[in-house]
Amino acid sequence: MQTKTCRITVDVSNPKLYDAIKQLASEKSFTLKEVVNEALLDWVHKQEDLEDLADAQAALGEPTHPLEEIVKELGHSDLLRNNR
């Protein structure tokens, strides 16, 4: 199975950064393509984490219920019954 790829142009405006990237990639036996792909994947994961943090922050203001109360309410349903 062949993977579909897309080509992009990346402009690195800082020559020192570009040299550092090339040197580190070479030292670790990575291509610049691999470095860019990993950096973009890390960025996507960071954005997902930031969304999760925002959701968690929003949930902080929501009312809470003691565990015992929830178990008592669920005890009247089939959710906690043993289905063997």
Order of alpha helices (4+ residues) and beta strands (2+ residues): alpha-alpha-alpha
